[in-house]
């Protein structure tokens, strides 16, 4: 690898270990084995390098989830079985990649200041919604149903992640999520009043 790729790999490592906001140029240089001047020469600034690292980390995570979803989900399984298998793997990823997941909250603080980060996150959410809808529910990605089902998964991801980061011992399991959704769907379908 050349210095440009070494810097990017080092920045991704720092992003995973320290998060976006806490990573310094010296951190990246120490991990990558390069020098401070290399950052300016190859990327123009630490911010541009870290933005590239966010993009790379998101691509790696998307590839990881796609592999898990494609190899770990039985196409003959019911939607509920695929849902639980997928969410079991997502929860495993929370534990295995805690710092990376935690660093996503650093990115939210950049949304109004760094348009590139906003664009990357927007694209990642859109792609994720459609992938979930297609792989778990068999929805055609071009339909409104794919968007709505995918949006529910996106909301679950954000909400469960927050619960898991704050209190992992009491965060919902994949089984809890499927049980809760089943109950919610039954209540809504039956027109039940809350608490009955």
N, C-alpha and C positions, 0 to 999 in steps of 0.2 A: 504494500500500500504506500501511496505517496502521502505527503503532509496533509493535503486537503482531506483525504479519506481518513487519515489518522485523527485529525481534528474532529471530524464528524463522529467517528466511533467514540472518541473520548468524551465528546459533548453528550452523546446518548448515554454513555456510562454514568456521567455526572448527573444527567437528568433523572435517571433511574435511582441514583443513590442520594442525591441532595435536593432534587427538584429544580425547577427553572429559576426561581427567584434567588435561591441561595448559591447557585453555581457562579464561580468567578472565573475570569480568564486564566488565572494561575491554576485553578483546579483542573481546567481542561488541558492546559499545557502539561501539568504533572502526570495526568492519566495518559495523555497521548504521546508523550515523549518528544513533543515538538518545542517550539519557542513562541513567545508572545507575539513577535513580529509576524509569525505565520497566520495568526488569526486575521489581522488586517489585510495581509497580502491575499489570502484565499477567500475570505468572506466579507471583508470590509469592516466588520464590527463583531463584538461578542453577541449582540442581539441577533444579527443575521445568522450567525453560527447556531445559536440556540434555537432559532426558528426552524432552521434546517434539521436540527436534532429532534425537535417536536415532530416534524413531518416524518422523519425516519422512524422514530419510536412508534408513531401512529400506524405507519405502514407495517412495521414488525408485529404490532399487536393485532392489526386487522388480519394479517396472514396467519398468526397463531390461532385466533378465534375461528377463522375460516377453516383451518385444518381440523381443529377440534370439532367443529360443526359438521364438516364433511365426513370425517372418519369415525366420529363417535356417535353419530345419530343414525339409528337404523331406519332406512326409508320405509320399512314395513311396520314400524312402531306407530302407535297412536300419537296424536298431537300432544296429549298429556304426557306420554312417555318421552317424547322428544323434548318437550318443554322442561321436564324435570332433569333429563340428561344434560341439556344445555346449561341450565342454571347451576347444576352441580359443578360443572366445569368452570363456569364464571366465578363461582364462589371459591373454587380452588385457586383460580388466578388471582383473586383478591389477596389470598394468603401468600402465594408464591411471589407476587409482584407488588407488595404493599406500598413501597415507596413510589413506584411508578403511578399507581392509582392515586395515591395521595398528591402527587405532583400535578394531577389534572386540576386541582383546585388553585394551584399557582397560576395556571393558564387563564382561569376565569377573570383574574384581576388584570389581565392584559387585553381583554377583549376590546375595550374602547381605545387603547393606546397602540396596539399592534394589529393592524388590519389583517396581516398575513396569518396570524394565529387564529383570529375569528374565522377566516375563510377555511383554514385547515379543519377546525372543529366543526364548522357547518357541513363541510363535505363528508367528514367522518360520521357525523350523526345521520346524514341522509343515506349514505351507503349502508351503515349499520341497520337502520330501520328496514330497508328493503331486503337485506340479507337475512335478518331474523324472520321476516314475514315469509320469505320464499323457502328457507330451509326448515323452519319449524312448522309452518302452517301450509306450505305449498301454494302460497298466494302468488299470483302473477305480479311481478314488480311494477308493471305499468298501471296497476289498478289503484283505486282509492282505498280498497280494503288492505292492500299491502302497506300503504302509508299509515292507516289507523292502527292496524295490529302492530306494526313496527314502532309506532309512537308509544304504545303501551309498554313494549319491551324497553324502549329508551327511558321512559319514566321509571320503570322498575329498576333499571340499571343504576340510574342516578340515586334514587331513593334507597335502594338496598346497599349501594356503596357507602353512602353516608352512615347508615345504621351500622354497617360492618366496621367502618373505620373508627367510629366512636365507641361501639360496644360489641365487639365481635362475638363474645360469649352469648349474647342475647339477640343477635341479628337473625333474621329468618333464614331457614334452610330452603333448599329447592322444594322439599315436601311442603313446608309451611306456605310457600308462595303458591304452589298448585292448589293446596287446600283452600287458601284464602280466595283465590280467583274462582274456584268452583263454587264456593259459598256466595261470593259476590254475584256471579252469573245467575245462580239459582234465585237469589233474592230479587235481583233486577227482573229476571224472567217471570217471576211469580207476582211482581208488583208489591212485594212485602214492604211494610213500614220498617224503618230502622229499629234494631234491637229486638225484633220478634223472631 
